Amino acid sequence: MGLDNKIDNASEQVAGKVKEGVGRATDDERLEAEGRQEQASGHLKQAGEKIKDMFRS
């Protein structure tokens, strides 16, 4: 897995976690849901990269 992809996926997960926390703190359900969606997207991309790496080996 390329370092750039690892960083991008991790930053997407962190940004999602922050959005979710801010949404929860401000009682903004939409922002909270958007944060959860970003986290899931980051996890999914990371899993896809790991699968690609398995086939490259």
FENRACOR-V219894 format. One record per pair of residues at least 24 apart in sequence whose ideal C-beta (glycine too) atoms are under 6 Angstrom apart, sorted by the first residue. I is the first residue (numbers start at 1). J is the second residue. D is the distance in whole Angstrom. If there is no record, write none. Layout:
# FENRACOR-V219894
I,J,D  I,J,D
This chain:
# FENRACOR-V219894
1,49,4  1,53,5  5,49,5  9,42,5  9,45,5  9,46,4  12,38,6  12,42,4  13,39,5  13,42,4
